C-alpha cells in the first residue's frame, strides 16, 4: 500500500546516512582508547530506523524547489538530536529493546550511554555550523533549534512527572506530546523550507504540518505499544502499561469505565512485573470501552490536519507533496 513511499524514504535515507557517517567520521577522535566509545556513538544509527525527521527536511526542501544538498546539515542535526533523546529516554524508561536490538545502555552501560547522548547533542549543533545558507537564516534556525531542545526536555520531564497521574487531562497530554515529539518534526519541516528560501508565513505552515504529523505519530506509537507485536515493532509490547504511563488510551478509559473495571485496571497498571496475561486483561478493558479506537480516531484527525496544511501550499515538486500526503496516511496505519 505504501511501497512507493517506503522506496522514497529508503532513497533519501541512503543520502542522509552517507552524510551523517562522514560527519561522524570527521568529528571522531580516532585514538585507540576511544575505539569502543566511537562504536557507542554509532550504535543507534547502525541499528536501523527510517530517518523520518531528515526525510521531512528533504521533502520540504524539494517541495519548494530548494537544493537538497544544502539541507543535509539540518538533516544531520535533527537526526542526531533525535538519537540523543532516544538514548536518554531508554534509560529513563528502563527499556531493554529498541528496533529489535538491545538499547544502548543495556548493550554497554548507563554512564557510557548518558555521556554519548550528551555528546550527540553537541554534534547536532556542530552540524549546523556547516550550513551554506545566508548568515541570518543560520542564526534564525540555530535559535529555534535551541528552543526546540528546551521544549523537548520539558516534554520529557512532563512525561516522567505525569507517569501514574490518573487525573491527567487530554489537553495536558497533548501539550506533552507536542513538546516531546511534535516540535522536532516541526523543526525538521521548517528547516527544509528555510533552505529553499521560503518566507516566515510558509515556514509556519511547514511547521504546522510537522506538529500535526508528530502528534499523530505519537498517538499511533501509544496504540502500537498495546496492539503491536515484538516482531513487528521491535519494542517490548505493553511497556507503557507496566511503567504506568498515562496516554490517550488510558485517559479515555478512565473517563468512561465503571469503578469495578477501574479497580481491575489499577491492580495491574504500573506494575513493572506484570505478567503477559495481566497485560492482556488491561488491553481487553481498553477494548471494552473502545479506548483504543478513540485513540486511533484522534490520530487520524491530526493526520488529516497535516494533509489540510499541505493543500494550502503551492509546490514546485508535486512528487514531494504526494509523498508528504502519503506519509501523513502512513503514520496512522503503520504496524511498527
Short mmCIF file of the C-alpha atoms (twelve columns), coordinates in Angstrom:
data_MODEL
# 
_entry.id   MODEL 
# 
loop_
_atom_site.group_PDB 
_atom_site.id 
_atom_site.type_symbol 
_atom_site.label_atom_id 
_atom_site.label_alt_id 
_atom_site.label_comp_id 
_atom_site.label_asym_id 
_atom_site.label_seq_id 
_atom_site.Cartn_x 
_atom_site.Cartn_y 
_atom_site.Cartn_z 
_atom_site.pdbx_PDB_model_num 
ATOM 1   C CA . UNK A 1   0.000   0.000   0.000  1 
ATOM 2   C CA . UNK A 2   2.854   2.361   0.789  1 
ATOM 3   C CA . UNK A 3   5.542   0.770   -1.384 1 
ATOM 4   C CA . UNK A 4   6.299   3.981   -3.310 1 
ATOM 5   C CA . UNK A 5   6.627   5.969   -0.085 1 
ATOM 6   C CA . UNK A 6   8.860   3.353   1.510  1 
ATOM 7   C CA . UNK A 7   11.147  3.296   -1.530 1 
ATOM 8   C CA . UNK A 8   11.379  7.090   -1.471 1 
ATOM 9   C CA . UNK A 9   12.214  7.041   2.238  1 
ATOM 10  C CA . UNK A 10  14.946  4.461   1.561  1 
ATOM 11  C CA . UNK A 11  16.461  6.612   -1.190 1 
ATOM 12  C CA . UNK A 12  16.589  9.705   1.000  1 
ATOM 13  C CA . UNK A 13  17.853  7.621   3.932  1 
ATOM 14  C CA . UNK A 14  20.845  6.437   1.901  1 
ATOM 15  C CA . UNK A 15  21.836  10.019  1.120  1 
ATOM 16  C CA . UNK A 16  21.345  11.192  4.709  1 
ATOM 17  C CA . UNK A 17  23.111  8.176   6.241  1 
ATOM 18  C CA . UNK A 18  26.112  8.688   3.993  1 
ATOM 19  C CA . UNK A 19  26.331  12.325  5.049  1 
ATOM 20  C CA . UNK A 20  25.934  11.521  8.768  1 
ATOM 21  C CA . UNK A 21  28.511  8.719   8.565  1 
ATOM 22  C CA . UNK A 22  31.038  11.064  7.001  1 
ATOM 23  C CA . UNK A 23  30.150  13.786  9.508  1 
ATOM 24  C CA . UNK A 24  30.678  11.435  12.473 1 
ATOM 25  C CA . UNK A 25  33.945  10.228  10.975 1 
ATOM 26  C CA . UNK A 26  35.238  13.798  10.684 1 
ATOM 27  C CA . UNK A 27  34.374  14.612  14.269 1 
ATOM 28  C CA . UNK A 28  35.510  11.327  15.822 1 
ATOM 29  C CA . UNK A 29  38.681  11.043  17.851 1 
ATOM 30  C CA . UNK A 30  40.493  8.013   16.443 1 
ATOM 31  C CA . UNK A 31  42.749  7.380   19.421 1 
ATOM 32  C CA . UNK A 32  42.842  3.643   20.285 1 
ATOM 33  C CA . UNK A 33  41.440  4.222   23.769 1 
ATOM 34  C CA . UNK A 34  38.270  5.717   22.241 1 
ATOM 35  C CA . UNK A 35  37.578  2.897   19.748 1 
ATOM 36  C CA . UNK A 36  34.818  1.420   21.945 1 
ATOM 37  C CA . UNK A 37  33.278  4.859   22.501 1 
ATOM 38  C CA . UNK A 38  33.119  5.559   18.767 1 
ATOM 39  C CA . UNK A 39  31.117  2.341   18.388 1 
ATOM 40  C CA . UNK A 40  28.769  3.607   21.094 1 
ATOM 41  C CA . UNK A 41  28.162  6.870   19.211 1 
ATOM 42  C CA . UNK A 42  27.202  4.950   16.062 1 
ATOM 43  C CA . UNK A 43  25.195  2.254   17.837 1 
ATOM 44  C CA . UNK A 44  21.661  3.567   17.236 1 
ATOM 45  C CA . UNK A 45  22.496  4.861   13.766 1 
ATOM 46  C CA . UNK A 46  23.522  1.346   12.769 1 
ATOM 47  C CA . UNK A 47  20.514  -0.247  14.492 1 
ATOM 48  C CA . UNK A 48  18.139  0.935   11.770 1 
ATOM 49  C CA . UNK A 49  15.330  3.465   11.673 1 
ATOM 50  C CA . UNK A 50  13.640  5.158   8.749  1 
ATOM 51  C CA . UNK A 51  15.128  8.657   9.248  1 
ATOM 52  C CA . UNK A 52  11.668  10.238  9.101  1 
ATOM 53  C CA . UNK A 53  12.857  13.571  10.515 1 
ATOM 54  C CA . UNK A 54  15.571  14.211  7.906  1 
ATOM 55  C CA . UNK A 55  13.160  12.822  5.308  1 
ATOM 56  C CA . UNK A 56  10.788  15.661  6.177  1 
ATOM 57  C CA . UNK A 57  13.615  18.168  5.784  1 
ATOM 58  C CA . UNK A 58  14.486  16.813  2.344  1 
ATOM 59  C CA . UNK A 59  10.874  16.694  1.168  1 
ATOM 60  C CA . UNK A 60  10.080  20.255  2.256  1 
ATOM 61  C CA . UNK A 61  13.289  21.468  0.650  1 
ATOM 62  C CA . UNK A 62  12.356  19.809  -2.650 1 
ATOM 63  C CA . UNK A 63  8.709   20.801  -2.285 1 
ATOM 64  C CA . UNK A 64  9.721   24.447  -2.685 1 
ATOM 65  C CA . UNK A 65  12.449  23.935  -5.274 1 
ATOM 66  C CA . UNK A 66  15.462  24.081  -2.940 1 
ATOM 67  C CA . UNK A 67  18.845  22.392  -3.298 1 
ATOM 68  C CA . UNK A 68  18.711  19.228  -1.138 1 
ATOM 69  C CA . UNK A 69  22.496  19.211  -0.665 1 
ATOM 70  C CA . UNK A 70  22.194  22.453  1.279  1 
ATOM 71  C CA . UNK A 71  19.665  20.789  3.587  1 
ATOM 72  C CA . UNK A 72  21.972  17.940  4.658  1 
ATOM 73  C CA . UNK A 73  23.460  19.702  7.718  1 
ATOM 74  C CA . UNK A 74  19.912  20.223  9.041  1 
ATOM 75  C CA . UNK A 75  19.063  16.601  8.214  1 
ATOM 76  C CA . UNK A 76  22.051  15.530  10.293 1 
ATOM 77  C CA . UNK A 77  21.189  17.874  13.160 1 
ATOM 78  C CA . UNK A 78  17.572  16.717  13.515 1 
ATOM 79  C CA . UNK A 79  18.503  13.039  13.280 1 
ATOM 80  C CA . UNK A 80  21.421  13.304  15.689 1 
ATOM 81  C CA . UNK A 81  19.329  15.137  18.289 1 
ATOM 82  C CA . UNK A 82  16.631  12.506  17.837 1 
ATOM 83  C CA . UNK A 83  19.150  9.728   18.526 1 
ATOM 84  C CA . UNK A 84  20.394  11.580  21.610 1 
ATOM 85  C CA . UNK A 85  16.879  11.775  23.043 1 
ATOM 86  C CA . UNK A 86  16.290  8.080   22.348 1 
ATOM 87  C CA . UNK A 87  19.353  7.166   24.382 1 
ATOM 88  C CA . UNK A 88  18.218  9.221   27.374 1 
ATOM 89  C CA . UNK A 89  14.568  8.155   27.019 1 
ATOM 90  C CA . UNK A 90  15.513  4.481   27.040 1 
ATOM 91  C CA . UNK A 91  17.474  4.930   30.251 1 
ATOM 92  C CA . UNK A 92  14.611  6.792   31.928 1 
ATOM 93  C CA . UNK A 93  12.077  4.208   30.735 1 
ATOM 94  C CA . UNK A 94  14.407  1.312   31.599 1 
ATOM 95  C CA . UNK A 95  13.677  -0.150  28.163 1 
ATOM 96  C CA . UNK A 96  15.661  -3.211  27.141 1 
ATOM 97  C CA . UNK A 97  14.994  -3.183  23.391 1 
ATOM 98  C CA . UNK A 98  14.649  -0.680  20.564 1 
ATOM 99  C CA . UNK A 99  14.248  -1.569  16.891 1 
ATOM 100 C CA . UNK A 100 14.621  -5.210  17.801 1 
ATOM 101 C CA . UNK A 101 18.082  -4.845  19.369 1 
ATOM 102 C CA . UNK A 102 19.259  -4.124  22.886 1 
ATOM 103 C CA . UNK A 103 19.057  -0.490  23.938 1 
ATOM 104 C CA . UNK A 104 22.402  1.271   24.161 1 
ATOM 105 C CA . UNK A 105 22.569  1.322   27.967 1 
ATOM 106 C CA . UNK A 106 21.655  -2.382  28.065 1 
ATOM 107 C CA . UNK A 107 24.312  -3.255  25.477 1 
ATOM 108 C CA . UNK A 108 27.013  -1.152  27.149 1 
ATOM 109 C CA . UNK A 109 26.270  0.615   30.452 1 
ATOM 110 C CA . UNK A 110 24.273  3.575   31.763 1 
ATOM 111 C CA . UNK A 111 27.164  6.047   32.360 1 
ATOM 112 C CA . UNK A 112 28.507  5.487   28.832 1 
ATOM 113 C CA . UNK A 113 25.009  5.884   27.365 1 
ATOM 114 C CA . UNK A 114 24.409  9.175   29.197 1 
ATOM 115 C CA . UNK A 115 27.774  10.505  28.061 1 
ATOM 116 C CA . UNK A 116 27.159  9.546   24.430 1 
ATOM 117 C CA . UNK A 117 23.706  11.166  24.438 1 
ATOM 118 C CA . UNK A 118 25.191  14.447  25.678 1 
ATOM 119 C CA . UNK A 119 27.987  14.147  23.108 1 
ATOM 120 C CA . UNK A 120 25.460  13.764  20.290 1 
ATOM 121 C CA . UNK A 121 23.685  16.978  21.327 1 
ATOM 122 C CA . UNK A 122 26.993  18.812  20.827 1 
ATOM 123 C CA . UNK A 123 27.447  17.159  17.438 1 
ATOM 124 C CA . UNK A 124 23.965  18.278  16.366 1 
ATOM 125 C CA . UNK A 125 24.983  21.890  16.953 1 
ATOM 126 C CA . UNK A 126 28.281  21.348  15.147 1 
ATOM 127 C CA . UNK A 127 26.328  20.154  12.120 1 
ATOM 128 C CA . UNK A 128 24.545  23.493  11.889 1 
ATOM 129 C CA . UNK A 129 27.885  25.304  11.555 1 
ATOM 130 C CA . UNK A 130 28.254  23.643  8.156  1 
ATOM 131 C CA . UNK A 131 25.126  25.246  6.700  1 
ATOM 132 C CA . UNK A 132 25.825  27.142  3.466  1 
ATOM 133 C CA . UNK A 133 22.835  29.461  3.505  1 
ATOM 134 C CA . UNK A 134 22.561  33.185  4.352  1 
ATOM 135 C CA . UNK A 135 24.013  34.001  7.779  1 
ATOM 136 C CA . UNK A 136 20.725  35.415  9.063  1 
ATOM 137 C CA . UNK A 137 18.996  32.130  8.183  1 
ATOM 138 C CA . UNK A 138 21.652  30.145  10.063 1 
ATOM 139 C CA . UNK A 139 21.158  32.402  13.095 1 
ATOM 140 C CA . UNK A 140 17.384  32.021  12.871 1 
ATOM 141 C CA . UNK A 141 17.491  28.236  12.615 1 
ATOM 142 C CA . UNK A 142 20.098  27.896  15.377 1 
ATOM 143 C CA . UNK A 143 17.809  29.936  17.627 1 
ATOM 144 C CA . UNK A 144 14.703  27.833  17.016 1 
ATOM 145 C CA . UNK A 145 16.818  24.682  17.259 1 
ATOM 146 C CA . UNK A 146 17.912  25.709  20.771 1 
ATOM 147 C CA . UNK A 147 14.299  26.450  21.661 1 
ATOM 148 C CA . UNK A 148 13.368  23.013  20.318 1 
ATOM 149 C CA . UNK A 149 15.789  21.266  22.671 1 
ATOM 150 C CA . UNK A 150 14.357  23.141  25.652 1 
ATOM 151 C CA . UNK A 151 10.828  22.157  24.653 1 
ATOM 152 C CA . UNK A 152 11.801  18.517  24.162 1 
ATOM 153 C CA . UNK A 153 13.398  18.426  27.604 1 
ATOM 154 C CA . UNK A 154 10.263  19.994  29.086 1 
ATOM 155 C CA . UNK A 155 8.143   17.420  27.259 1 
ATOM 156 C CA . UNK A 156 10.244  14.549  28.558 1 
ATOM 157 C CA . UNK A 157 10.048  15.915  32.105 1 
ATOM 158 C CA . UNK A 158 6.266   16.248  31.863 1 
ATOM 159 C CA . UNK A 159 6.075   12.701  30.547 1 
ATOM 160 C CA . UNK A 160 8.012   11.472  33.595 1 
ATOM 161 C CA . UNK A 161 6.110   13.720  36.012 1 
ATOM 162 C CA . UNK A 162 2.732   12.595  34.689 1 
ATOM 163 C CA . UNK A 163 3.572   8.901   34.886 1 
ATOM 164 C CA . UNK A 164 0.854   7.432   37.056 1 
ATOM 165 C CA . UNK A 165 -1.122  10.704  37.187 1 
ATOM 166 C CA . UNK A 166 -4.630  9.302   36.823 1 
ATOM 167 C CA . UNK A 167 -6.164  12.782  36.724 1 
ATOM 168 C CA . UNK A 168 -4.151  13.910  33.680 1 
ATOM 169 C CA . UNK A 169 -6.405  15.703  31.192 1 
ATOM 170 C CA . UNK A 170 -6.473  15.129  27.460 1 
ATOM 171 C CA . UNK A 171 -5.393  18.748  26.961 1 
ATOM 172 C CA . UNK A 172 -2.290  18.309  29.123 1 
ATOM 173 C CA . UNK A 173 -1.474  15.039  27.378 1 
ATOM 174 C CA . UNK A 174 -1.460  16.804  24.006 1 
ATOM 175 C CA . UNK A 175 0.736   19.600  25.392 1 
ATOM 176 C CA . UNK A 176 3.266   16.990  26.479 1 
ATOM 177 C CA . UNK A 177 3.475   15.049  23.220 1 
ATOM 178 C CA . UNK A 178 3.552   18.273  21.215 1 
ATOM 179 C CA . UNK A 179 6.750   19.191  23.053 1 
ATOM 180 C CA . UNK A 180 8.230   15.714  23.265 1 
ATOM 181 C CA . UNK A 181 7.523   14.556  19.705 1 
ATOM 182 C CA . UNK A 182 5.802   17.194  17.588 1 
ATOM 183 C CA . UNK A 183 8.316   20.009  17.960 1 
ATOM 184 C CA . UNK A 184 11.200  18.044  16.413 1 
ATOM 185 C CA . UNK A 185 9.138   17.158  13.344 1 
ATOM 186 C CA . UNK A 186 8.081   20.804  13.160 1 
ATOM 187 C CA . UNK A 187 11.720  21.953  13.107 1 
ATOM 188 C CA . UNK A 188 12.622  19.333  10.506 1 
ATOM 189 C CA . UNK A 189 9.929   20.675  8.162  1 
ATOM 190 C CA . UNK A 190 10.835  24.320  8.811  1 
ATOM 191 C CA . UNK A 191 14.491  23.555  8.072  1 
ATOM 192 C CA . UNK A 192 13.709  22.205  4.620  1 
ATOM 193 C CA . UNK A 193 11.500  25.156  3.765  1 
ATOM 194 C CA . UNK A 194 14.107  27.616  5.085  1 
ATOM 195 C CA . UNK A 195 16.880  26.184  2.909  1 
ATOM 196 C CA . UNK A 196 14.642  26.672  -0.137 1 
ATOM 197 C CA . UNK A 197 14.280  30.372  0.697  1 
ATOM 198 C CA . UNK A 198 10.647  30.440  1.840  1 
ATOM 199 C CA . UNK A 199 9.256   33.318  3.922  1 
ATOM 200 C CA . UNK A 200 8.066   33.068  7.530  1 
ATOM 201 C CA . UNK A 201 4.426   32.523  6.537  1 
ATOM 202 C CA . UNK A 202 5.413   29.393  4.629  1 
ATOM 203 C CA . UNK A 203 7.772   28.320  7.415  1 
ATOM 204 C CA . UNK A 204 4.870   28.497  9.840  1 
ATOM 205 C CA . UNK A 205 2.725   26.334  7.567  1 
ATOM 206 C CA . UNK A 206 5.522   23.803  7.185  1 
ATOM 207 C CA . UNK A 207 5.810   23.710  10.965 1 
ATOM 208 C CA . UNK A 208 2.069   23.111  11.351 1 
ATOM 209 C CA . UNK A 209 2.341   20.051  9.131  1 
ATOM 210 C CA . UNK A 210 5.183   18.745  11.294 1 
ATOM 211 C CA . UNK A 211 3.374   19.338  14.593 1 
ATOM 212 C CA . UNK A 212 0.226   17.559  13.444 1 
ATOM 213 C CA . UNK A 213 2.207   14.702  11.952 1 
ATOM 214 C CA . UNK A 214 4.212   14.354  15.159 1 
ATOM 215 C CA . UNK A 215 1.145   14.173  17.392 1 
ATOM 216 C CA . UNK A 216 -0.482  11.607  15.091 1 
ATOM 217 C CA . UNK A 217 2.776   9.631   15.129 1 
ATOM 218 C CA . UNK A 218 2.966   9.604   18.943 1 
ATOM 219 C CA . UNK A 219 -0.661  8.542   19.387 1 
ATOM 220 C CA . UNK A 220 -0.067  5.665   16.968 1 
ATOM 221 C CA . UNK A 221 3.053   4.730   18.950 1 
ATOM 222 C CA . UNK A 222 0.877   4.523   22.071 1 
ATOM 223 C CA . UNK A 223 -1.552  2.302   20.180 1 
ATOM 224 C CA . UNK A 224 1.239   0.038   18.923 1 
ATOM 225 C CA . UNK A 225 2.611   -0.396  22.432 1 
ATOM 226 C CA . UNK A 226 -0.687  -2.103  23.203 1 
ATOM 227 C CA . UNK A 227 -1.729  -3.702  19.925 1 
ATOM 228 C CA . UNK A 228 1.638   -4.421  18.302 1 
ATOM 229 C CA . UNK A 229 3.859   -7.471  18.448 1 
ATOM 230 C CA . UNK A 230 7.575   -7.512  19.249 1 
ATOM 231 C CA . UNK A 231 8.453   -8.948  15.845 1 
ATOM 232 C CA . UNK A 232 6.706   -6.002  14.153 1 
ATOM 233 C CA . UNK A 233 7.551   -3.119  16.469 1 
ATOM 234 C CA . UNK A 234 10.970  -4.195  17.715 1 
ATOM 235 C CA . UNK A 235 9.878   -2.945  21.138 1 
ATOM 236 C CA . UNK A 236 8.727   -4.671  24.292 1 
ATOM 237 C CA . UNK A 237 4.932   -4.669  23.926 1 
ATOM 238 C CA . UNK A 238 2.945   -3.496  26.958 1 
ATOM 239 C CA . UNK A 239 5.787   -1.487  28.483 1 
ATOM 240 C CA . UNK A 240 3.618   1.614   28.847 1 
ATOM 241 C CA . UNK A 241 1.154   -0.359  30.990 1 
ATOM 242 C CA . UNK A 242 3.923   -1.793  33.154 1 
ATOM 243 C CA . UNK A 243 5.508   1.642   33.544 1 
ATOM 244 C CA . UNK A 244 2.225   3.323   34.438 1 
ATOM 245 C CA . UNK A 245 2.426   5.752   31.526 1 
ATOM 246 C CA . UNK A 246 -0.645  7.880   31.011 1 
ATOM 247 C CA . UNK A 247 -1.529  8.193   27.346 1 
ATOM 248 C CA . UNK A 248 -4.667  8.994   25.383 1 
ATOM 249 C CA . UNK A 249 -5.955  5.421   25.639 1 
ATOM 250 C CA . UNK A 250 -5.673  5.423   29.430 1 
ATOM 251 C CA . UNK A 251 -7.227  8.892   29.734 1 
ATOM 252 C CA . UNK A 252 -10.238 7.857   27.652 1 
ATOM 253 C CA . UNK A 253 -10.622 4.597   29.562 1 
ATOM 254 C CA . UNK A 254 -10.581 6.301   32.971 1 
ATOM 255 C CA . UNK A 255 -13.192 8.802   31.817 1 
ATOM 256 C CA . UNK A 256 -15.630 6.083   30.739 1 
ATOM 257 C CA . UNK A 257 -15.038 2.934   32.809 1 
ATOM 258 C CA . UNK A 258 -17.002 1.582   35.763 1 
ATOM 259 C CA . UNK A 259 -15.470 1.620   39.233 1 
ATOM 260 C CA . UNK A 260 -15.202 -2.170  39.139 1 
ATOM 261 C CA . UNK A 261 -13.174 -2.114  35.919 1 
ATOM 262 C CA . UNK A 262 -11.099 0.808   37.194 1 
ATOM 263 C CA . UNK A 263 -10.146 -1.273  40.232 1 
ATOM 264 C CA . UNK A 264 -9.117  -4.184  37.992 1 
ATOM 265 C CA . UNK A 265 -7.035  -1.784  35.917 1 
ATOM 266 C CA . UNK A 266 -5.320  -0.208  38.937 1 
ATOM 267 C CA . UNK A 267 -4.318  -3.629  40.266 1 
ATOM 268 C CA . UNK A 268 -2.121  -4.112  37.201 1 
ATOM 269 C CA . UNK A 269 -1.274  -0.646  35.858 1 
ATOM 270 C CA . UNK A 270 2.219   0.475   36.872 1 
ATOM 271 C CA . UNK A 271 3.321   -2.983  37.982 1 
ATOM 272 C CA . UNK A 272 6.731   -3.462  36.383 1 
ATOM 273 C CA . UNK A 273 6.474   -7.215  36.993 1 
ATOM 274 C CA . UNK A 274 3.007   -7.620  35.447 1 
ATOM 275 C CA . UNK A 275 2.694   -10.873 33.542 1 
ATOM 276 C CA . UNK A 276 1.652   -11.020 29.906 1 
ATOM 277 C CA . UNK A 277 -1.681  -12.491 30.997 1 
ATOM 278 C CA . UNK A 278 -2.322  -9.404  33.151 1 
ATOM 279 C CA . UNK A 279 -1.307  -7.065  30.335 1 
ATOM 280 C CA . UNK A 280 -3.888  -8.784  28.130 1 
ATOM 281 C CA . UNK A 281 -6.522  -8.194  30.804 1 
ATOM 282 C CA . UNK A 282 -5.829  -4.454  30.680 1 
ATOM 283 C CA . UNK A 283 -5.914  -4.454  26.879 1 
ATOM 284 C CA . UNK A 284 -9.300  -6.170  26.957 1 
ATOM 285 C CA . UNK A 285 -10.573 -3.456  29.313 1 
ATOM 286 C CA . UNK A 286 -9.385  -0.815  26.833 1 
ATOM 287 C CA . UNK A 287 -11.221 -2.642  24.052 1 
ATOM 288 C CA . UNK A 288 -14.384 -2.921  26.135 1 
ATOM 289 C CA . UNK A 289 -14.637 0.878   26.353 1 
ATOM 290 C CA . UNK A 290 -13.355 1.439   22.796 1 
ATOM 291 C CA . UNK A 291 -10.446 3.475   24.152 1 
ATOM 292 C CA . UNK A 292 -8.023  2.125   21.550 1 
ATOM 293 C CA . UNK A 293 -10.489 3.016   18.772 1 
ATOM 294 C CA . UNK A 294 -10.784 6.519   20.211 1 
ATOM 295 C CA . UNK A 295 -7.012  6.982   20.112 1 
ATOM 296 C CA . UNK A 296 -6.909  5.757   16.513 1 
ATOM 297 C CA . UNK A 297 -9.635  8.249   15.607 1 
ATOM 298 C CA . UNK A 298 -7.686  11.141  17.161 1 
ATOM 299 C CA . UNK A 299 -4.529  10.080  15.328 1 
ATOM 300 C CA . UNK A 300 -6.443  10.187  12.047 1 
ATOM 301 C CA . UNK A 301 -7.766  13.628  12.984 1 
ATOM 302 C CA . UNK A 302 -4.249  15.043  13.380 1 
ATOM 303 C CA . UNK A 303 -3.093  13.258  10.235 1 
ATOM 304 C CA . UNK A 304 -5.956  14.934  8.358  1 
ATOM 305 C CA . UNK A 305 -4.921  18.311  9.788  1 
ATOM 306 C CA . UNK A 306 -1.421  17.766  8.388  1 
ATOM 307 C CA . UNK A 307 -2.794  16.956  4.927  1 
ATOM 308 C CA . UNK A 308 -5.045  20.020  5.033  1 
ATOM 309 C CA . UNK A 309 -1.986  22.215  5.633  1 
ATOM 310 C CA . UNK A 310 -0.338  20.765  2.520  1 
ATOM 311 C CA . UNK A 311 -3.405  21.603  0.454  1 
ATOM 312 C CA . UNK A 312 -2.806  25.280  1.262  1 
ATOM 313 C CA . UNK A 313 0.756   25.254  -0.082 1 
ATOM 314 C CA . UNK A 314 1.893   25.800  -3.667 1 
ATOM 315 C CA . UNK A 315 4.649   23.392  -4.622 1 
ATOM 316 C CA . UNK A 316 7.468   23.187  -7.155 1 
ATOM 317 C CA . UNK A 317 7.610   19.417  -6.864 1 
ATOM 318 C CA . UNK A 318 4.329   17.521  -6.946 1 
ATOM 319 C CA . UNK A 319 6.036   14.213  -6.156 1 
ATOM 320 C CA . UNK A 320 7.344   15.565  -2.844 1 
ATOM 321 C CA . UNK A 321 3.880   16.825  -2.000 1 
ATOM 322 C CA . UNK A 322 2.386   13.443  -2.849 1 
ATOM 323 C CA . UNK A 323 4.958   11.695  -0.626 1 
ATOM 324 C CA . UNK A 324 4.132   14.023  2.277  1 
ATOM 325 C CA . UNK A 325 0.435   13.213  1.887  1 
ATOM 326 C CA . UNK A 326 1.234   9.502   1.823  1 
ATOM 327 C CA . UNK A 327 3.422   9.915   4.899  1 
ATOM 328 C CA . UNK A 328 0.534   11.505  6.818  1 
ATOM 329 C CA . UNK A 329 -1.558  8.459   5.951  1 
ATOM 330 C CA . UNK A 330 1.237   6.017   6.753  1 
ATOM 331 C CA . UNK A 331 1.941   7.243   10.299 1 
ATOM 332 C CA . UNK A 332 -1.572  6.263   11.418 1 
ATOM 333 C CA . UNK A 333 -1.754  2.977   9.512  1 
ATOM 334 C CA . UNK A 334 1.740   1.612   10.201 1 
ATOM 335 C CA . UNK A 335 2.262   -1.505  12.287 1 
ATOM 336 C CA . UNK A 336 5.729   -0.613  13.560 1 
# 
